[in-house]
Amino acid sequence: MQSFRLIQFSDTHLSGETDARLRGIASLPALRAAMADADRHFPRADGILLTGDLVQDDPRGYGWIRRLFGESRIPVLCLAGNHDLPDHMRDALRGAPFQVGGEALFGRWLIVLLDTWVENSAGGRIGPRQLAHLSKVLQAHRNHHVLLCLHHHPIDMRSEWLDRVGLEDAEQFLQVVRQNANVRGVLWGHVHQSLDRFVNGVRFMASPSTCAQFMPGSDDFALDSRPPGYRVLELMPDGAIATEVVWLETYAERNQAVGA
């Protein structure tokens, strides 16, 4: 039986400007570097995940997403983060290879893209209607392994300022997860750092940004010195998940050398 490889790029924070920076990192060149690195080291991917904050409050940034990923021969699965503009996002990323929200099947695996965007809020919420739909989807796919993807973190990051802007209805979401044994993994962005933790047999994974990172465990906002990064996931036929975070160490060193 076949395994499936997904590449996750998160929190790209693009704008219409080619040289726009987020916390000192030029976001467009950093994303291009991450994509090139993934293509070089993991060329046989089956899907791409873009898990929110694709743009930095600028709808022109979606033009770059279309330019960079629009010729992809594999599905590009997208969801909104708090800096996204969902209406603009759906309009700009309409049609293949893009899919905004919903579910996608990869063999025995079901990928569910959850919308946690809340207007004028840095935090997120799934909401009762979407949670009810999720429960129905999980029951209907009892014989599939499931990976749930969202932007906001559903578990404590042990960072006081970040945990104030996480998932508001995390407990209701986690209750749905606990009630459905076919959920194998939960994956998110938003936190600009890596986390990999098992909770009751389910793998919970946070992934870094393709630009600037936040300091883990910090009570107040603070930047980390880690370079841009992305995550690779191998979804195994038996429901196991093999995963690693790739940090662009040489990219960071090269840009520091030229004073970027």
N, C-alpha and C positions, 0 to 999 in steps of 0.2 A: 504493500500500500504506500501511497505517496505522502511525503511531507510537503509543507508549503512555507515559503520564505517571504516575510514581509519586512519592508524597510520603513521605519517611522522617522519622519522629520517633524519637529514640533516647534512652535513659537518662533516662526521665521521673521515676524515683525517687519514686513516689507512696506515700502511706500512707493510713491511714483518716482522718487529721486533715486538715481543709480548709486549715489554716494551717501545715502542716509545712514546714520549710525544709531544704534541702541546701546546705551551705557558704554560707549567707546568702541563698539564693534560695528563695522560696516556690514549691515545685515545681508544685502544681496550678494556680495562676493563670498561671504561666509557660507551662505546656502549653496552657492555654486560649487564651492570647495567640498562641502559635505556630499553633494550629489555625485561629484566626480570621484570622491573616495569610495562611496558605496558602489558605484558602477565598476570601479577597478577591483575591489575586493569581494564584492557579492553580486556578480553580474547576472546570476540566474534567479532573480527575484520574481515572485508571482503577484505581488501587489505592493502599493505604496500607501502609507497612512500619513495624512497631514492632520495633526490633532490640535488644531486651534491656534488662535493668534497668528493667522497667516499674514495679516497686515497690522500696521500700527495706526489704527483709526483713520486709514486713508484708502478709499476704494480703488485708487489707481494701482495699489499694490497687487490687486488680483490680476492685472494685466501681466505682471511678471510671473505669477503662478501659471497662467495659461501659456506663456511663452516657454517656460522652463519644463513644464510637465505635459503640455498639450499634445505632443507627439508620442507620448508613452504608449507602448504596446501592451502594457499591463494596467489593470484598474488603479485609479488614484482616488482613494477614499478619504473624504474630507469632512470635518466638523468644525463648528464655530467656537471661538474662544471669546473672552470678554472684550478684547480689542477688535474683534471682527465686526463687520456690518452685514448681518445675515441676508438681507434682501439683495444687496449688491453682490454678495458672495454667490448666491444661487443664480443670479443673472449672468455673472461673469464665467461661472464654471458649469454652465449648462451643457449636457451632452458628454458622450464618451471622449476621453477615458475617465472623466470625472464623475464621481457620485458624492453628493452632499447628503449626509444622513442616511438613515435606513439600515438595511441589512445586506450582507453579501456572503455568498457561499463559496468556500474553497474546499471541495471534496467533503470530508466528514466534519469540516470546521465551519461554524457560522460566526461571522464578524458582525457585531451590532454597534452602530454609531449613534451615541446618545447626545442629544442637544441640551447643554447646560447653560446656554446664554441667557442672561437676564439684563434687560435694558438698564443702562446707567448704573451698573453695579460691577465691581471687580470680582465679586463672588458668583457662585453658580447655583442653579437649581434644576432638577429634572422635572418635578411636578407630578401630581397624582395621575393625570391622564397618561403621560408617557410611562410612568411606572406600571400602570395597569396594562398598557400595551406590551411593555417589556415582559411582564409575567406571562401573558398569552403567547408571545413569541418563544419564550424559553420552554413552555409546556408543549408547544407545537413542534419544537425541535429537540425533544427529549433524547433522541438518538444521535444528536450532533454534539461535538465539543464546541464550547462557546467562548469567544474572547469579547469582552465588553470594553468599548473605547469611549472616552469622554475627555473633556478638557480639564475640568476642575477636580481636585483631589478628594476622594471619598474617605480617606483615612488620615489620621493625624500625621503631619510631617515633623512634629516636634520643633516647630518654628513658630513663635507666637504671632508674628505679624502675618505670616502666610496662612496660618490656620484660621485667621479671622476672615479670609477671603477664599475659603474652600467651598465644598458642596454643602449647601444649607440643609438639604434633606438627605444627608449621608446615611443616617440610621435607617430610614425607610428603604433606601437603595440597598444597603447591606442586608436588610431583612430579606429582600427579594433574592439576593445572591445566596444567602444561607438556605433558602427554600428550594433551590434548584441545583442539584448536584452536577449538572452538565456544564456549569460555569467553571472554566479552568483558569481564566486569567482576567484581570482588570488592568487597563492601561490608560495612562493620562499624560498630559503635558503641564502647562501653567506654572509649575514650580521651578523651572529652570535648574534642575538638578536631577541626579539619579537616585532611585530607590528600588530595591528588589526585596520583597518580604512575602512570606507565606502566612496567610491567615486562614485557619481552619481548612487547610489543604488547597486554598485558592491562591494563585500567584498574583500579587499586587505590585505593579511596576510604574514608577514615575520616570520620565525621560528628560534629558537636558534639552536646552534650546540649541538651535543652529547658530545662535549668536552669543549673547552674554549670559552668564550663569549667576544664580543667587547662592549665597553662603548657607550651607546646610546647618540646621540647629541654631540659627541666629534669632534672638528675640526681636530685634529691630532689623529693618531693611539693611542688607549689606551685600555687596558683590563678591563673588568668588573669583579666583584667578584661573579656574579651569577654562580650557578653550572651547570652541564650538563642538557640539557632539550630536550623535544620532543613535538610534537603537535598531538592532537587527533581531528579528524573531523567527525561529524555526518551529512551526506548528506540526507536531508529530502525530502519526496516525492513532496512537494510543491515548492521545489527550495531553501528553507532556508538552512543555514549552521549553525550548532551549533558546537562550537570549544573551546578548551582550550589548553593552554601550561602547561605542567607538568614539574616542576623543581625538580631535584633529590637532595633535600636539605639534606636528611639523608646520602646520598652517600658522599656528599661534607664534611659533618661534620665528618663522619667516617674516611675518608682519611686524613683530616687535623689532626685528633687525632693521627694517626699513622705516621704523618710526610710525607705523600705522596705529 
